Amino acid sequence: MAGLLAESRDRLQRAGIDQAGLEARLLVGHQLETTGAGLIAFGERPVTPRQAEAVRALVAARVAGQPIAYLLGRREFWSLPLQVDAGCLIPRPETELLVERALGHLPAGPARALDLGTGSGAIALALKSERPQLQAWASDVEAGALAVAAANACRLGLTVHWFRGRWLEAVASRPLFDLIVSNPPYVAADDPHLTTGDLRFEPRRALVAADGGLADLRAIAAASHSRLRPGGWLLLEHGAGQGSAVRALLREAGCREVSSHADLAGLERVTEGRAGA
Ligand SMILES: C[S@@+](CC[C@H](N)C(=O)[O-])C[C@H]1O[C@@H](n2cnc3c(N)ncnc32)[C@H](O)[C@@H]1O
């Protein structure tokens, strides 16, 4: 086992992977179904040729650029272990800012919140995990993403109402919400980041929006206002540099108390506003 671990680390290191040692432990541990402690404790344990071949295939996929989260089939978000696959976006740490802001606006006690474009279910599940009394709703246009989200909810023992459909269409006839939150696609089609890192392997529909990245933000801002109870909050994640455009979209939609909030890098990544009374 120790030899295979060293071989994997060297291969990842040669490919320029930053955390080669950590990733080697994760990939070998995943394939051999053991933890980091197990790899150390049972370092001398032999591996079968079949196991070694499977580990080498995983390492080769990583060297070819496949995201580590897809290879492991999981990613942690808001301290929740989430299953992910190539049909959904890999939840990002930046999105925890959106969850933090949303929790600050949720009324105490029972409330209704909607997560639009839920992907793996990350935001809806984080909110529900913090507020057990919350009636959490979530929608996505992709059936594959919703299946992952529902499986995550089931494993975590959290109840969320899942809907398939385009933005607000999926919940048009439901009672008004106290809060609507979304991390929609907001990358412009010609953004060079799309050809780098994990983004190369994630679903384009989860990343790219027309109109320089603003089309989905605009659609959600326009449709959400009438689905919020008076005084309810709309919170949107967006790209660094889109803050002023999204503030304008929320004001045009009739929101008040509109403001943007920066992530730890000091970049505006979340804009929020309140439905008029
Ligand atoms: C940036 S991903 C966010 C995923 C997840 N909320 C997260 O933060 O990890 C955007 C999500 O919006 C979904 N989506 C794209 N267009 C949509 C539409 N017209 N209606 C509903 N969902 C859509 C995608 O399938 C994807 O899951």
The ligand as an ORCA input file, in Angstrom:
! r2SCAN-3c Opt
* xyz 0 1
  C     -23.794     27.601    -10.581
  S     -24.774     26.113    -10.467
  C     -25.175     26.180     -8.725
  C     -25.396     24.835     -8.087
  C     -25.572     24.887     -6.567
  N     -26.658     25.790     -6.195
  C     -24.288     25.323     -5.890
  O     -24.202     26.481     -5.436
  O     -23.354     24.503     -5.803
  C     -26.249     26.649    -11.273
  C     -27.376     25.615    -11.308
  O     -28.474     26.203    -12.017
  C     -29.091     25.213    -12.820
  N     -29.784     25.884    -13.925
  C     -29.271     26.391    -15.085
  N     -30.235     26.969    -15.822
  C     -31.404     26.821    -15.128
  C     -32.745     27.218    -15.360
  N     -33.096     27.880    -16.471
  N     -33.681     26.927    -14.419
  C     -33.339     26.263    -13.283
  N     -32.068     25.853    -13.002
  C     -31.119     26.129    -13.912
  C     -27.949     24.324    -13.263
  O     -28.425     23.048    -13.662
  C     -27.075     24.312    -12.005
  O     -27.401     23.232    -11.167
*
